[in-house]
Amino acid sequence: GYLRVVVLTQYKSHSLDRHVSKTWRMSTLLGNYVAPVPAQQRVGKHWYLGSADAIFQCLNIIDDERPDIVVVVGADHVYRMDFSQMVDQHIATGAEFSVAAIRQPISLATEFGVIETAPDDPRRISAFREKPSDPVPLADNPNEILASMGNYVASREALVDAVTRDAANADSKHDMGGDIVPYFVERGTAAVYDFKDNDVAGSTDRDRDYWRDVGTIDSFFEANKDLISVTPVFNVYNDRWPLYTGYTGLPPAKFVHGGPDRMGYAADSLVSPGVIVSGATVSGSVLSPGIYLHSWASVSDSVLMDGVQVHRHAQIHRAILDKNVIVPERARIGIDPEHDRARGFTVTESGITVVPKGTVVTN
């Protein structure tokens, strides 16, 4: 595994910092760590200007560790991946820079950075184009393209040189995908790693190629919904490649009130420790730890974060409630989009209502 990890954060990162410090307590006696690192401002008084600048500002960490290989991954994607297999291919090809790519329908090319490969070497990147309207299909499948996943493996010296050059370019956007990848492609030293070749223990044909970008509210919502189908397309029950998170110390979830007029139950949902469903009904939803749902409340097709309280007769539908939101008796969220907007809530184009952290909802 990878036991020396830095998480490059921008701003308002306190909850993330706390999660990392509580969850990823590796043995420091062995020199291992997972450490959040904000903008260092070592070479200028500014935040990270882009993903490439984030690495440039943290070159002191790379210099201290002096690894042969650096793995760079985006933090807003959901997938399972054994990065050691990509590193092995990177070394075998002799590339300076490797890009992980996932096969996508050619109709979606305008949503991705698209990789084209050399005719004589399907692992060498010959071109990289951002959101092309005329994509070149794969040689082995005319209906698919290779889309960048935003995951990279780089030889240390090559990466340091690339981001240093980029930092000196006033016209650069300092972006890994937009600036660093094309730099290595032009040098002829960029390779592609096809995600379909990644073999994770316990994966099935159904979930092996799962990858979702959760950089928008709607995609975050859909990624949560992916977890609750009868056979989840992203399998959280794979004990051969488990997913770890912070220990809550909370008791098991509890369902109370079994009477015919207020049956406490949840169907097609994920219910976390510390949740109490007291005569409420839950369907198609994800309930985070420590939630309390009172009698006759209804929660459907929603994602509720830690500590949410939903009082009697309240209705929640197609909504995301952030931590410690309090929904009073008979309040309705996600039922009337215009009323939700009038209360200051965000409503996405697909109709997902988002209630901010700590809100005491008004009727």
N, C-alpha and C positions, 0 to 999 in steps of 0.2 A: 504494500500500500504506500500511499504518499503521506508522510508524517511531518513534513515541514510545509505548512500552508499559510499564506497570507491572504486575507480578504480585503480587497481595496474598496474602501467605503468613501462616499462623497460627503453627505451632510445628513443631519437628523438620524444618526445611526445608533442612538443609545440602545434601543430595544434589540437591534441586531447584535451589538457588542455584548449585551448581557446574555443573549441566547448563546452566542459562541462561547463565552467564558464559562457558562454553566454546563453546556452540553459536551463540548470537545475538550475534556480535561485529559490530554495525553501526558505521558510520563516525561516531565521536563528533565528528569535525571538522565534520560537518554538523548537529550537535545531535540525532542519533538515538540511541536507546537501548532496551534491554529490561532492566528493573531489578526484581529482587525487592524488595518492601517489606513488612516485618513490621509488627505493630501499633505505631503511633507513640506511643500513650499520651500524646498532647499535651493531652488534656482529661480524663484519668482513668487510674488505674493498673490497667488491665484489658486483656485480649486483645480481639480483635474479638468483639463480642457477636452479630454476624450480618452478612449481606452488606451491608445498608444502613449499618451502623456501620463496616464496613471502608472504605466510600467516605467516610463522614463524617470518620473519623480521618485520611484522606489528602487532605482538601480543600486543604491547603497546596500539594499538587502541582498540583491543578487551577488554583488561584489563580496559581501561578507560570507555568503554560503558557498559561492563559486561552484555551482552544479555544472555538470556537463550538458544537461538537458533541462529546459524550463517548460512546464505545461501551463498554458493559459486558457482558462475557461470562463464563459459567461455565467452570470449568477441568476439569470432570469429565464432559465430553461429547465424543463423536467424530463429526465431520461435516466436510464441505467447504462453505464459504460465502464468497461475495463480499460483504463487508459494505458496500461502496460503494453497492450497489444498494438496500440497506435504508436507508442514509443519504439517498440521493436521494429515496426515497419519503417519508421522515420530513420532509424539507424541503418537498416538494411538497404534503403534506397540511397543513402548518402546525401539526403536533402538537407538544406539549411533550415527550412521552414515547412511544416506540414499542416494541412487544413483538414479537419474532420468535415465530412459532407454526408448529407442524407438525401436519398432519392425522393423526389417529389413529382407530382403530375406536371407536365409541361405547361398546363394552363395556369399554374401558380407561379410561374417564373418571375412575374412582375412584382412578387412579394419578397424575393430573396436576392442575395448575391449568388450568382450562378457561375459554376466552375466548368470550364471546358478543358479536356485533356488532349494530350498529343496522340496522333493516330498510331504512332509506333510504340507508345508507352502510356498505357491507361492510368498510370500512377503519377505522371508528370503533368503539372498544370500548365497549359499553353495560353489560357486567357481567363480573366476573372472580370465579370461584368455585373454591375449593380442593377437589379430589377430590369432586365432587358425585355423589350417587346418582341424581339425576334430571336429567341433562345435556340441554341444548337442542342438537339436531343442527344441522349446517350447512344453510343454505337450499338449496345446490346439491347436497347429498348427505346424505340422512337417516340414513346409516349411519356418519357421521364427525363428530368434534368437532375444534375447534382447541385444541391443547395448547401451553401456554407452553414454549419451549425454554430459558428462563432467559437469553436474550440481549436486551439493551436498547440503544436509541439515545435519547439525551436531549439536549435543549438545555441548555447549561451552567448558565445562571442558574436554570432551573426545577429541575434536579437538585440544585444546591447548596441551594436553598430547601427542597426536599422532605426531604433527609436531615438538614438542620439542624432542621427542625420535628420530624422523627421522633426525633432524639436527645434532644429535650426532653420526649418523651412517655414517662413512666415505665411505661405499660401496653403499650408496643410491644415486639414481638419483634425489631425492627430487621432485618427481612428484606425483601429487594427484592420477592419475589413476594407475601409475605403482608401487607406494609404499604405499600410505595411504589407498586406497581401499583394497588391499590385507591384510593390517594390521587388519582392522576391520572385514574382512571376516574370518580371522583366529581366531579372538576373538569370532566369532559367533554373533556379534552385528550389522551386516550390513543388511539393508533392501533395497529393490528395489521399485521404484515408476514407474509404467507403464504409459508412456506419453499419451496413448490412453484414460486413465481415466480422463485426465485434461479437464475440461469443461469451455471454455472461452466464455463469452457472445458474441453473434453475429457470432460465427464460424459456418461453414457448414461442412458436411461430406467431402467435397472436400479439404478444407484447414485446417481442425482440426489437422491432423497429420503432417503438414508441418514442416520440420526441415532440414536445410542445413548448412553444415560446409563450411565456406568461408575462410579457411586457406590457400588456393592456389589461384593463379591468375585465373585459369580456373574455379574453383568453385565460385569465386567472380563474374566472368563474367556471369556464368549461373544463379546465384542468381538474378542478375539484369535483365536478360532476362525473368526470371519467372514472373516479374511484369507486362509485357506488352502484355500478351495474352488477348484474348477477355474476358475470364473468368479467371483471374489470379489464379494460384494455391496457391499463397500467397496473400491474399486479403488486400490491403492497404485501401480499402473503408469501412471497418468495423467501423462504427461510435460508436458502443457500446464498442469497445476496441481500441481506436484510437492510432496511432503512432505519437509521438511528435518529432519535430526536431527544429533547430534554426530558428528564424524569420529572413528572409533576408531583409525585407523592400523594396524589389524590386517590380516594377510594373508587371502586368500580361504579359505573353508571347505575342509576336506580330509576325504576318505573313504578309509580304508585297510583293508587285509586283505580280499582278494577271494576267499579260499578258500571252499569249499562249506560248511564248518562254522562259519564266522564272517564272514559277508558284512556289511561296513559299508555301510548304505544308509539313506536317508530317503525316505518317500513322503508325499504330501499334507501337506507341512510347509514352514515358512519356516526357513531355516538362515542365520544371520548370519555375518559375517566372524570369523575366528579360531576357529571351531568345528572340533573334530577328532572325527570319528565313527570310532573305531578298532574295527571289528568289532562294533559295536552296531547295533541296529535302532531306527528312529524312524518313527512314523506319527502323522498328525493332530496335530502339535505345532508350537510356536513356540520356536525356540532362539535366545537372545540371544547377543551376542558373547562369545568367549573360553571357551566350554563345552568340556569334555573328557568324552567318553563312551567307556568302556573296553569291551573285548571281551565279547560275550555279554550286555551290558546291554540293557534294553528300555525305551523311553520311548514312551508312547502317550497321545493326547488330553491333552496337558499343556503348560504354559507354564513355561519355565525361564529365569531371569534371568541376568545376566552372571556369568561365572566359576564356574558350577556344575560340580562334578566328580561323575561317576557311575561307580562302580567295577564290576568284573566281576560278571556274573550278577545285578546289582541290577535291580529292576523298579519302574517308576514309571507310574502310570495315573491319569488325571483328577486332576492335582495342579498346584499352582503352587509352584515353588521360588524363593525370593527369592535375592538375590545371594550368591555365594560359599558356597552350601550344599555340603557334602561328604556324599555317599551312599556308605557303605562296601560292600564286597563282600557280595553276596547279600541286602542290605537290601531291604525292600519298602515302598513308599509308595503309598497310594491303593487298596490291595488289601483291607485290613481296617480299616474306619473306627474300630472300637473300639480297636484297637491304636494307630492314629494318635492318637486322643484321649488315650490313656494316656501317650503320649510328649509330650503338651503341644501337639500341633498342632491348629489350627482345622480343623474339618470342617463345611462349609456344609450347608444343608438339601438341596441337590441332590447332595451327595456329593463336593464338591471339597475336597481336602486342601491346606492351606496350610502350608508350612514356612518359618519366619522366617529372615531374613537371617543369614548366617554360622553356621548350625546345622551341627554335626557329628552326623549322624543315628546313632542307636544301633539295633541290631537288636532 
